[in-house]
Amino acid sequence: MRRLEASDIRELNLLKHYRIIRKWACRNNNLSDADLELLMYFDCMGLFTKQDFKMGTYSYSWNNRRWNKFVKEGWVIVFRNYNRTTQRYSIYKLSLKAKQLILRMYRIMLGEEDIPTSSRNSIMKGKTYTDKVLITAIKNVNNDKHR
């Protein structure tokens, strides 16, 4: 098996439009940038504990309610519950909703899928100046055939 190198990632243009894709994902799913990147971190881990969550948040802005938001909104689900005798802590995993969002972002980065331009995309309503700029950027991403 061939080892992946830095030049291979550059040739894929994987991160070329990451910022626009991240903004689209955050705006349409009511997430902050830190929330989305933390979900991507958990996706790489597979199964994780609340202690892993605490370790993962050191590089992001502190939000005391982030864990409860993830659980309440269905981004993180329990894989194995805590019990007093054999299991000392609960183990969590990302929900199907979170995994589908992250996989969709990867497909958009690879050019397999376009960023949606339907009216369900909250950016496409163009209510603010920032939305209008993002609309232009999204059209440029969708038209870029070398991503």
MDAnalysis code that builds the backbone (N, CA, C; Angstrom):
import MDAnalysis as mda
import numpy as np

u = mda.Universe.empty(441, n_residues=147, atom_resindex=np.repeat(np.arange(147), 3), trajectory=True)
u.add_TopologyAttr("name", ["N", "CA", "C"] * 147)
u.add_TopologyAttr("resid", np.arange(1, 148))
u.add_TopologyAttr("resname", ["MET", "ARG", "ARG", "LEU", "GLU", "ALA", "SER", "ASP", "ILE", "ARG", "GLU", "LEU", "ASN", "LEU", "LEU", "LYS", "HIS", "TYR", "ARG", "ILE", "ILE", "ARG", "LYS", "TRP", "ALA", "CYS", "ARG", "ASN", "ASN", "ASN", "LEU", "SER", "ASP", "ALA", "ASP", "LEU", "GLU", "LEU", "LEU", "MET", "TYR", "PHE", "ASP", "CYS", "MET", "GLY", "LEU", "PHE", "THR", "LYS", "GLN", "ASP", "PHE", "LYS", "MET", "GLY", "THR", "TYR", "SER", "TYR", "SER", "TRP", "ASN", "ASN", "ARG", "ARG", "TRP", "ASN", "LYS", "PHE", "VAL", "LYS", "GLU", "GLY", "TRP", "VAL", "ILE", "VAL", "PHE", "ARG", "ASN", "TYR", "ASN", "ARG", "THR", "THR", "GLN", "ARG", "TYR", "SER", "ILE", "TYR", "LYS", "LEU", "SER", "LEU", "LYS", "ALA", "LYS", "GLN", "LEU", "ILE", "LEU", "ARG", "MET", "TYR", "ARG", "ILE", "MET", "LEU", "GLY", "GLU", "GLU", "ASP", "ILE", "PRO", "THR", "SER", "SER", "ARG", "ASN", "SER", "ILE", "MET", "LYS", "GLY", "LYS", "THR", "TYR", "THR", "ASP", "LYS", "VAL", "LEU", "ILE", "THR", "ALA", "ILE", "LYS", "ASN", "VAL", "ASN", "ASN", "ASP", "LYS", "HIS", "ARG"])
u.atoms.positions = np.array([
    [0.841, -1.177, 0.000],
    [0.000, 0.000, 0.000],
    [0.886, 1.240, 0.000],
    [0.570, 2.155, -0.861],
    [1.353, 3.376, -1.006],
    [1.015, 4.354, 0.108],
    [2.032, 5.006, 0.636],
    [1.854, 5.982, 1.702],
    [1.440, 7.329, 1.108],
    [0.442, 7.953, 1.700],
    [-0.050, 9.244, 1.258],
    [0.921, 10.332, 1.693],
    [1.248, 11.234, 0.790],
    [2.192, 12.300, 1.082],
    [1.514, 13.651, 0.947],
    [2.201, 14.689, 1.396],
    [1.656, 16.049, 1.371],
    [1.346, 16.500, -0.053],
    [2.194, 16.153, -0.987],
    [1.959, 16.555, -2.378],
    [0.709, 15.883, -2.951],
    [0.392, 14.688, -2.472],
    [-0.819, 13.999, -2.923],
    [-2.070, 14.753, -2.491],
    [-2.062, 15.243, -1.267],
    [-3.209, 16.007, -0.755],
    [-3.348, 17.312, -1.522],
    [-2.210, 17.948, -1.822],
    [-2.253, 19.198, -2.577],
    [-2.807, 18.956, -3.979],
    [-2.399, 17.869, -4.625],
    [-2.883, 17.552, -5.967],
    [-4.381, 17.260, -5.977],
    [-4.888, 16.731, -4.886],
    [-6.328, 16.470, -4.788],
    [-7.137, 17.761, -4.627],
    [-6.474, 18.854, -4.263],
    [-7.150, 20.130, -3.976],
    [-8.198, 19.950, -2.892],
    [-7.892, 19.112, -1.931],
    [-8.852, 18.742, -0.901],
    [-9.282, 19.931, -0.046],
    [-8.358, 20.796, 0.296],
    [-8.678, 21.907, 1.195],
    [-8.903, 23.226, 0.458],
    [-8.987, 23.176, -0.855],
    [-9.110, 24.387, -1.663],
    [-10.345, 25.205, -1.294],
    [-11.457, 24.560, -1.085],
    [-12.714, 25.264, -0.791],
    [-13.247, 24.924, 0.592],
    [-12.371, 24.489, 1.486],
    [-12.807, 24.056, 2.817],
    [-13.573, 25.150, 3.561],
    [-13.113, 26.383, 3.497],
    [-13.741, 27.476, 4.245],
    [-15.195, 27.688, 3.823],
    [-15.470, 27.689, 2.545],
    [-16.842, 27.889, 2.050],
    [-17.714, 26.699, 2.429],
    [-17.177, 25.491, 2.289],
    [-17.941, 24.289, 2.636],
    [-18.240, 24.274, 4.130],
    [-17.263, 24.668, 4.941],
    [-17.458, 24.722, 6.393],
    [-18.539, 25.752, 6.751],
    [-18.492, 26.916, 6.127],
    [-19.501, 27.944, 6.414],
    [-20.900, 27.464, 6.023],
    [-21.009, 26.789, 4.886],
    [-22.302, 26.252, 4.466],
    [-22.817, 25.238, 5.492],
    [-21.953, 24.320, 5.912],
    [-22.357, 23.278, 6.859],
    [-22.760, 23.881, 8.204],
    [-22.016, 24.864, 8.666],
    [-22.323, 25.476, 9.965],
    [-23.635, 26.248, 9.924],
    [-23.828, 27.037, 8.885],
    [-25.044, 27.859, 8.801],
    [-26.303, 27.019, 8.666],
    [-26.238, 25.923, 7.933],
    [-27.435, 25.123, 7.699],
    [-27.711, 24.112, 8.796],
    [-26.791, 23.958, 9.735],
    [-26.988, 22.988, 10.812],
    [-26.894, 23.612, 12.193],
    [-26.894, 24.925, 12.247],
    [-26.856, 25.663, 13.514],
    [-25.671, 25.233, 14.385],
    [-24.491, 25.196, 13.767],
    [-23.263, 24.832, 14.466],
    [-22.261, 25.977, 14.353],
    [-21.377, 26.074, 15.315],
    [-20.267, 27.006, 15.194],
    [-19.119, 26.281, 14.489],
    [-18.111, 27.035, 14.077],
    [-16.953, 26.425, 13.429],
    [-16.286, 25.418, 14.362],
    [-16.155, 25.797, 15.629],
    [-15.527, 24.904, 16.610],
    [-16.355, 23.635, 16.794],
    [-17.682, 23.757, 16.806],
    [-18.547, 22.579, 16.941],
    [-18.326, 21.607, 15.786],
    [-18.318, 22.129, 14.578],
    [-18.158, 21.282, 13.398],
    [-16.794, 20.599, 13.395],
    [-15.748, 21.342, 13.699],
    [-14.421, 20.745, 13.695],
    [-14.256, 19.719, 14.819],
    [-14.926, 19.943, 15.934],
    [-14.898, 18.959, 17.016],
    [-15.634, 17.680, 16.601],
    [-16.740, 17.817, 15.878],
    [-17.442, 16.641, 15.358],
    [-16.562, 15.877, 14.369],
    [-15.794, 16.591, 13.561],
    [-14.882, 15.935, 12.623],
    [-13.777, 15.194, 13.384],
    [-13.323, 15.769, 14.473],
    [-12.324, 15.130, 15.341],
    [-12.879, 13.829, 15.914],
    [-14.125, 13.869, 16.397],
    [-14.762, 12.666, 16.942],
    [-14.993, 11.625, 15.860],
    [-15.283, 12.066, 14.647],
    [-15.494, 11.129, 13.544],
    [-14.231, 10.302, 13.298],
    [-13.084, 10.925, 13.423],
    [-11.814, 10.209, 13.249],
    [-11.565, 9.229, 14.397],
    [-12.093, 9.533, 15.578],
    [-11.874, 8.670, 16.745],
    [-12.787, 7.445, 16.742],
    [-13.969, 7.567, 16.202],
    [-14.934, 6.463, 16.251],
    [-15.698, 6.482, 17.557],
    [-15.231, 5.737, 18.539],
    [-15.848, 5.723, 19.869],
    [-15.028, 6.603, 20.796],
    [-15.707, 7.305, 21.703],
    [-15.009, 8.223, 22.596],
    [-15.748, 8.355, 23.913],
    [-15.073, 8.870, 24.900],
    [-15.657, 9.099, 26.224],
    [-15.808, 10.591, 26.449],
    [-16.434, 10.940, 27.545],
    [-16.562, 12.354, 27.875],
    [-15.186, 12.954, 28.190],
    [-14.279, 12.141, 28.706],
    [-12.912, 12.612, 28.947],
    [-12.215, 12.938, 27.620],
    [-12.462, 12.134, 26.589],
    [-11.919, 12.436, 25.258],
    [-12.482, 13.762, 24.747],
    [-13.753, 14.016, 25.023],
    [-14.365, 15.286, 24.645],
    [-13.637, 16.446, 25.324],
    [-13.370, 16.304, 26.612],
    [-12.666, 17.365, 27.341],
    [-11.277, 17.595, 26.767],
    [-10.589, 16.513, 26.410],
    [-9.260, 16.644, 25.809],
    [-9.342, 17.309, 24.433],
    [-10.377, 17.003, 23.675],
    [-10.541, 17.569, 22.343],
    [-10.886, 19.035, 22.341],
    [-11.491, 19.522, 23.416],
    [-11.912, 20.925, 23.454],
    [-10.798, 21.879, 23.845],
    [-9.627, 21.388, 24.194],
    [-8.547, 22.287, 24.601],
    [-8.111, 23.222, 23.486],
    [-8.251, 22.813, 22.248],
    [-7.804, 23.662, 21.149],
    [-8.915, 24.551, 20.602],
    [-10.093, 24.537, 21.226],
    [-11.210, 25.360, 20.773],
    [-11.632, 26.323, 21.870],
    [-12.424, 27.305, 21.487],
    [-12.937, 28.231, 22.489],
    [-13.821, 27.461, 23.465],
    [-13.755, 27.826, 24.717],
    [-14.483, 27.108, 25.742],
    [-15.970, 27.424, 25.655],
    [-16.779, 26.392, 25.640],
    [-18.224, 26.517, 25.658],
    [-18.736, 25.459, 26.623],
    [-19.189, 25.903, 27.768],
    [-19.610, 24.993, 28.825],
    [-20.823, 24.150, 28.434],
    [-21.609, 24.625, 27.486],
    [-22.843, 23.922, 27.109],
    [-22.707, 23.079, 25.843],
    [-21.518, 23.003, 25.283],
    [-21.312, 22.312, 24.008],
    [-21.688, 20.830, 24.089],
    [-21.257, 20.138, 25.139],
    [-21.564, 18.706, 25.259],
    [-23.067, 18.473, 25.321],
    [-23.756, 19.258, 26.148],
    [-25.207, 19.099, 26.270],
    [-25.902, 19.402, 24.947],
    [-25.399, 20.380, 24.204],
    [-25.971, 20.708, 22.898],
    [-25.805, 19.534, 21.936],
    [-24.621, 18.936, 21.919],
    [-24.384, 17.794, 21.035],
    [-25.343, 16.645, 21.333],
    [-25.548, 16.360, 22.600],
    [-26.415, 15.248, 22.987],
    [-27.879, 15.605, 22.733],
    [-28.280, 16.807, 23.119],
    [-29.680, 17.220, 22.988],
    [-30.114, 17.300, 21.525],
    [-29.239, 17.821, 20.653],
    [-29.597, 17.976, 19.243],
    [-29.321, 16.729, 18.418],
    [-28.805, 15.681, 19.058],
    [-28.647, 14.412, 18.365],
    [-27.373, 14.272, 17.547],
    [-26.353, 15.040, 17.840],
    [-25.083, 14.896, 17.136],
    [-24.255, 13.758, 17.732],
    [-24.400, 13.535, 19.041],
    [-23.664, 12.490, 19.756],
    [-24.683, 11.590, 20.438],
    [-24.474, 10.266, 20.332],
    [-25.371, 9.317, 20.979],
    [-24.552, 8.358, 21.849],
    [-25.238, 7.713, 22.783],
    [-24.580, 6.773, 23.688],
    [-24.387, 5.440, 22.970],
    [-23.164, 4.938, 23.001],
    [-22.861, 3.616, 22.450],
    [-22.995, 2.551, 23.532],
    [-22.469, 2.857, 24.735],
    [-22.557, 1.943, 25.865],
    [-22.750, 2.772, 27.126],
    [-23.782, 2.464, 27.878],
    [-24.088, 3.209, 29.095],
    [-23.207, 2.805, 30.264],
    [-23.071, 3.724, 31.180],
    [-22.372, 3.517, 32.439],
    [-23.231, 2.643, 33.345],
    [-22.599, 1.734, 34.072],
    [-23.276, 1.075, 35.179],
    [-22.267, 0.922, 36.310],
    [-22.743, 0.745, 37.499],
    [-21.865, 0.799, 38.676],
    [-20.949, -0.403, 38.829],
    [-21.297, -1.528, 38.240],
    [-20.528, -2.741, 38.511],
    [-19.409, -2.983, 37.500],
    [-19.734, -2.997, 36.214],
    [-18.720, -3.385, 35.237],
    [-18.224, -2.232, 34.367],
    [-19.065, -1.268, 34.077],
    [-18.698, -0.166, 33.180],
    [-18.486, 1.107, 34.003],
    [-17.283, 1.599, 34.022],
    [-16.977, 2.773, 34.845],
    [-17.371, 4.088, 34.186],
    [-17.567, 4.081, 32.889],
    [-17.930, 5.309, 32.180],
    [-18.708, 4.954, 30.918],
    [-19.450, 5.911, 30.398],
    [-20.204, 5.706, 29.165],
    [-19.284, 5.915, 27.967],
    [-19.597, 5.232, 26.901],
    [-18.885, 5.415, 25.639],
    [-19.885, 5.984, 24.638],
    [-19.428, 6.967, 23.868],
    [-20.282, 7.668, 22.923],
    [-19.768, 7.481, 21.504],
    [-20.641, 7.805, 20.548],
    [-20.258, 7.821, 19.142],
    [-21.087, 8.892, 18.436],
    [-20.662, 9.255, 17.240],
    [-21.427, 10.224, 16.464],
    [-22.694, 9.571, 15.936],
    [-23.734, 10.364, 15.847],
    [-24.992, 9.859, 15.312],
    [-24.911, 9.772, 13.789],
    [-25.889, 9.131, 13.206],
    [-25.962, 9.022, 11.752],
    [-26.045, 10.413, 11.123],
    [-26.764, 11.310, 11.756],
    [-26.903, 12.692, 11.280],
    [-25.538, 13.368, 11.160],
    [-24.704, 13.223, 12.168],
    [-23.373, 13.833, 12.162],
    [-22.480, 13.178, 11.118],
    [-22.516, 11.866, 11.038],
    [-21.683, 11.159, 10.070],
    [-22.068, 11.519, 8.642],
    [-23.364, 11.650, 8.380],
    [-23.811, 12.010, 7.036],
    [-23.367, 13.419, 6.665],
    [-23.420, 14.350, 7.615],
    [-22.965, 15.719, 7.345],
    [-21.477, 15.726, 6.996],
    [-20.669, 15.020, 7.765],
    [-19.229, 15.008, 7.537],
    [-18.897, 14.314, 6.207],
    [-19.566, 13.204, 5.914],
    [-19.340, 12.530, 4.633],
    [-19.755, 13.410, 3.459],
    [-20.827, 14.159, 3.639],
    [-21.260, 15.067, 2.574],
    [-20.224, 16.162, 2.347],
    [-19.655, 16.671, 3.429],
    [-18.595, 17.674, 3.293],
    [-17.409, 17.096, 2.526],
    [-17.015, 15.864, 2.830],
    [-15.908, 15.218, 2.124],
    [-16.228, 15.043, 0.642],
    [-17.469, 14.633, 0.332],
    [-17.852, 14.467, -1.071],
    [-17.810, 15.792, -1.816],
    [-18.225, 16.876, -1.159],
    [-18.169, 18.200, -1.782],
    [-16.716, 18.613, -2.003],
    [-15.850, 18.360, -1.015],
    [-14.431, 18.707, -1.160],
    [-13.785, 17.959, -2.319],
    [-14.195, 16.710, -2.520],
    [-13.626, 15.895, -3.599],
    [-14.268, 16.172, -4.955],
    [-15.336, 16.964, -4.981],
    [-15.993, 17.295, -6.236],
    [-17.021, 16.281, -6.671],
    [-17.364, 15.339, -5.822],
    [-18.368, 14.333, -6.157],
    [-19.786, 14.885, -6.038],
    [-19.932, 15.966, -5.320],
    [-21.248, 16.551, -5.055],
    [-21.075, 18.066, -4.999],
    [-22.125, 18.803, -5.339],
    [-22.104, 20.263, -5.266],
    [-22.782, 20.738, -3.991],
    [-22.441, 21.949, -3.579],
    [-23.142, 22.564, -2.448],
    [-24.554, 22.887, -2.919],
    [-25.575, 22.515, -2.165],
    [-26.951, 22.758, -2.589],
    [-27.237, 24.250, -2.761],
    [-27.968, 24.569, -3.813],
    [-28.340, 25.960, -4.071],
    [-29.848, 26.149, -4.022],
    [-30.548, 25.221, -3.416],
    [-32.005, 25.326, -3.314],
    [-32.376, 26.329, -2.229],
    [-33.642, 26.623, -2.130],
    [-34.111, 27.596, -1.137],
    [-34.032, 27.044, 0.291],
    [-33.870, 25.725, 0.446],
    [-33.703, 25.153, 1.788],
    [-32.362, 25.540, 2.394],
    [-31.398, 25.877, 1.552],
    [-30.105, 26.352, 2.011],
    [-30.305, 27.781, 2.513],
    [-30.134, 28.003, 3.818],
    [-30.455, 29.305, 4.414],
    [-29.603, 30.436, 3.854],
    [-28.447, 30.140, 3.327],
    [-27.585, 31.172, 2.750],
    [-28.196, 31.716, 1.464],
    [-28.861, 30.864, 0.691],
    [-29.372, 31.232, -0.621],
    [-30.513, 32.242, -0.586],
    [-31.018, 32.541, 0.591],
    [-32.058, 33.561, 0.697],
    [-31.479, 34.950, 0.514],
    [-30.185, 35.109, 0.777],
    [-29.484, 36.360, 0.523],
    [-29.971, 37.540, 1.334],
    [-30.273, 37.309, 2.596],
    [-30.807, 38.382, 3.433],
    [-29.749, 39.413, 3.830],
    [-28.497, 38.980, 4.001],
    [-27.444, 39.895, 4.436],
    [-26.364, 39.992, 3.358],
    [-25.500, 40.964, 3.535],
    [-24.383, 41.131, 2.613],
    [-23.483, 39.893, 2.623],
    [-23.246, 39.341, 3.815],
    [-22.412, 38.146, 3.938],
    [-23.024, 36.986, 3.161],
    [-24.339, 36.853, 3.230],
    [-25.011, 35.795, 2.470],
    [-24.804, 35.986, 0.971],
    [-24.881, 37.217, 0.510],
    [-24.715, 37.484, -0.921],
    [-23.299, 37.157, -1.376],
    [-22.320, 37.456, -0.537],
    [-20.938, 37.111, -0.871],
    [-20.774, 35.594, -0.888],
    [-21.368, 34.904, 0.090],
    [-21.280, 33.444, 0.142],
    [-21.986, 32.787, -1.042],
    [-23.062, 33.387, -1.523],
    [-23.756, 32.853, -2.700],
    [-22.812, 32.843, -3.890],
    [-22.093, 33.934, -4.081],
    [-21.120, 34.000, -5.171],
    [-20.022, 32.966, -4.979],
    [-19.537, 32.832, -3.751],
    [-18.479, 31.852, -3.468],
    [-18.977, 30.432, -3.702],
    [-20.207, 30.124, -3.309],
    [-20.776, 28.787, -3.518],
    [-20.896, 28.484, -5.009],
    [-21.320, 29.471, -5.780],
    [-21.402, 29.265, -7.234],
    [-20.021, 29.003, -7.822],
    [-19.014, 29.699, -7.318],
    [-17.647, 29.457, -7.797],
    [-17.173, 28.057, -7.427],
    [-17.499, 27.592, -6.218],
    [-17.123, 26.236, -5.808],
    [-17.809, 25.210, -6.706],
    [-19.087, 25.405, -6.939],
    [-19.830, 24.439, -7.769],
    [-19.339, 24.420, -9.212],
    [-18.863, 25.559, -9.702],
    [-18.374, 25.627, -11.079],
    [-16.944, 25.147, -11.240],
    [-16.218, 25.026, -10.139],
    [-14.825, 24.587, -10.188],
    [-14.775, 23.082, -10.462],
    [-14.318, 22.718, -11.629],
    [-14.267, 21.300, -12.003],
    [-12.950, 20.640, -11.606],
    [-12.020, 21.397, -11.033],
    [-10.706, 20.860, -10.649],
    [-10.564, 20.761, -9.140],
    [-11.648, 20.455, -8.446],
    [-11.551, 20.293, -6.989],
    [-11.570, 18.848, -6.612],
])
